[in-house]
Amino acid sequence: MAEERELVKRILTGDSRAFTEFVLQYQRLVSHIVFRMVANEADREDLCQDVFLGLYRNLAGFRFQSKMSTWVARVTYFRCLNYLEKKKTPLFEDICGEDQTIADVAGNGELPDEFAVSQDIAGRLREEIDKLPVHYRTVLTLYHLDEMSYQEITKITDLPKGTVKSYLFRARRLLKQRLEAQYGAEGLS
């Protein structure tokens, strides 16, 4: 946390390199949340930039009562909700690995046909996650992909811990039901 305090101090004194460092440190988290909640590709980048501008403007008010990543995720989550409320647009799941090539996969020991099968399954999973209600999808993403604890998710979403656990359970159950109905148990193994 001392490193975070020093980084914030440098940003507040006008060090542009420090803010670049801040953006690089948290851009994955911000884009993860934005890309999972916002379907409109054209608006995603603008929204990410808007989030970082908001973070910059409000950085002086951050009191280090939580982890910086929790605060960043919370700000991002509520900016997305505000955007969606204004636009009344559908939500979207982040599509990971789009830019991967067979050469990228070769480094991990996976054969091209195995890679194709795993990508097919991942694609099916992404399609079904796209259809989950926003709160289920968000909790599922924060817990499994961003590896956040229940406590961090409650701070980000303002949902009680029991509700977070319930949403996570329901999201998993709904996802499983949809996948089994769509592809059958054999189609996913």
C-alpha positions, 0 to 999 in steps of 0.5 A: 500500500505504500507504493500506491500511496507514493504513486498517488502522491506523484500523480497529485503533484502533476507527474504525468508518467505516474498517471501513465503507470497508474493507467497501465496498472489498472487498465486490465481491470477497467477494461474487463469490467467495461467490456463485460457490461457494455455491448457497444464496441464504439462506446467501450474505449470512450467509457474506459477513458471516461473512467480513468478521467473520473479516477484522476479527478477523484484521486485526491479523495481516495483515503486508502480505506480499501485496496486501490483495485477495489476502488477502481473497480467500484468506480468503473462498475458504477460508471458502467451502470450509469452509462447503461441507464442513460443508453438503455443498451444491452450488456456484453461479455468480454471476448478474450483470446480473439487475437490469439494465433496458432503460433501463440498457442504452440508455446503452451503445448496445446495442439491446434486441434485441441486449441480449436476444441477449447476455443469452441467450448470457450465461445459457447460459454461466452455466448451463454454468459452474454445472456445472463442478467447483468448482476449475475454476469458481473458477480461471476466475472469479478469472482472467477475472472478477476479473482476478487473475494466476496468482500471486495465484490460487496464493496464494488457493487454495494450488494450484501455478501449474502446477495453476492453469494446468491447471485454467484450461485444462481449465475453458475446454476443458470449457466449450467442449465443453459449450457446443458439445454443447448449442448447436452452434457456430452457436447461440453465434455 
